[in-house]
Structures are given as C-alpha cells and as structure tokens.
Amino acid sequence: MDVLTYCLTKPGAWQDEPWEGDIVAKAGDKIFAFIGSGEAVSLKCGTRTEADELVAIYPDDVSVSHYIGRYGWNLIKVGGKVPDDELRELIDQSYEAIVATLPKSRRGRKDEF
C-alpha cells in the first residue's frame, strides 16, 4: 500500500518535509501521518489506552511512537500483519482526530485548509 498516496486523497491534505528526509501528511498546519521512508507510518490512534490495544493485537508490527507515543501515536509497519483496509481506517481516524483539533472555522470546509 502506498501510504502517502492514500493520505493525500484526504480533503485538504498535503505533503510536507519539515525535517530533511522526513515526509509527513498534514491537514492545515497539523501533521496526521509521519511517513518517513514509507516502511512505517506513525498515526494518532486515539488515547494511549486505545492505541495500546492495537499494539497488543499486532505486537510485531505496531509499537508506541517515539516522543509522541504518550499522546496515542503508534508506529505501524507498512506491509506487515496489519491489513491494508485496517491501515486505511487508521489513517482515516488519525486524519479525523487531527482535523478535529483545528479551529472550528476551519473544520467545515476540509477542502480549503
């Protein structure tokens, strides 16, 4: 699965490289997916407790993201045991969670971040 391509199908999503070699997908000015080289993706997976459930299900392919893991972010191996349809759902959830943090005036028209 091409994670970046899928991320960029989300309304208002765009690619950025805030640090050399680190590709991210953003909604507005907020990151919803840390993609890097494409071998893994860090996504907001709810609260830390909710995110831990995913780690328990896929212990070899999902781990707590460094630095931001305490906020519910997980690192998910692309092409591992997490099925592509579930990975797409996780991307959708991360996107929605981040869009929900945008100012209300910018949430209604996601195509115009």
C-alpha positions in Angstrom: 0.0 0.0 0.0 1.3 3.5 -0.8 0.6 5.3 2.4 1.5 8.8 1.1 -0.8 8.5 -1.9 -3.7 7.4 0.3 -3.1 10.2 2.8 -3.1 12.8 0.1 -6.6 11.7 -1.0 -8.0 13.2 2.2 -9.7 16.6 1.7 -7.2 19.4 2.2 -4.2 17.0 2.9 -0.8 18.0 1.6 2.7 16.6 1.8 5.4 18.4 3.7 9.1 17.7 4.7 9.6 19.6 8.0 12.8 17.8 8.6 15.2 16.7 5.9 14.2 13.2 4.7 11.0 13.1 6.9 7.9 13.1 4.8 4.6 13.9 6.6 1.0 14.4 5.6 -0.7 17.4 7.0 -4.3 18.8 7.3 -4.0 22.5 7.7 -0.8 23.1 9.6 -1.0 19.9 11.7 0.6 16.5 10.9 -1.7 13.5 10.8 0.8 11.0 9.4 4.6 10.7 9.8 5.6 8.7 6.8 9.3 9.0 6.5 10.7 6.4 4.0 7.3 4.6 3.7 8.3 1.5 5.5 6.3 2.5 8.5 3.8 5.3 9.4 3.1 7.0 12.7 -0.6 7.7 13.3 -2.7 9.1 16.1 -4.6 6.0 17.3 -6.8 7.5 20.0 -5.8 7.7 23.6 -2.8 5.8 24.8 -5.1 3.1 26.2 -6.8 2.8 22.8 -3.5 2.8 21.0 -2.2 0.1 23.3 -5.0 -2.3 22.1 -3.5 -2.1 18.6 0.0 -2.9 20.0 -1.4 -5.9 21.8 -3.1 -7.2 18.6 0.0 -6.7 16.4 3.0 -6.8 18.7 5.5 -7.4 15.9 4.2 -4.7 13.6 2.8 -1.9 15.8 4.8 -0.1 18.5 4.5 3.1 20.5 5.9 6.1 18.6 9.0 7.7 20.0 8.5 11.0 21.7 4.7 11.4 20.9 3.6 7.9 21.9 2.2 9.0 25.2 -0.3 11.0 23.3 -1.7 7.9 21.5 0.6 7.8 18.5 1.7 4.4 17.2 4.3 3.4 14.6 2.8 0.9 12.2 4.9 -1.3 9.8 3.6 -1.0 6.2 3.3 -4.4 4.5 3.2 -6.2 7.8 0.4 -8.1 9.5 -1.9 -5.0 9.7 -4.2 -5.5 6.7 -4.3 -2.7 4.2 -8.0 -2.0 4.8 -7.3 -1.6 8.6 -4.3 0.6 7.9 -6.6 2.8 5.7 -9.1 3.0 8.6 -6.3 4.0 11.0 -5.2 6.7 8.6 -8.8 7.9 8.3 -9.1 8.0 12.1 -5.8 9.9 12.5 -6.8 12.4 9.9 -10.2 13.0 11.6 -8.6 13.3 15.0 -6.2 16.0 13.8 -8.9 17.8 11.8 -11.0 17.9 15.0 -8.2 20.0 16.6 -8.3 22.7 14.0 -10.2 25.9 14.8 -14.0 25.4 14.3 -13.9 28.0 11.5 -11.6 25.7 9.5 -13.3 22.3 10.1 -16.4 22.7 8.0 -14.6 23.0 4.6 -11.8 20.4 4.7 -11.1 21.1 1.0 -9.9 24.6 1.9 -7.3 24.2 4.6 
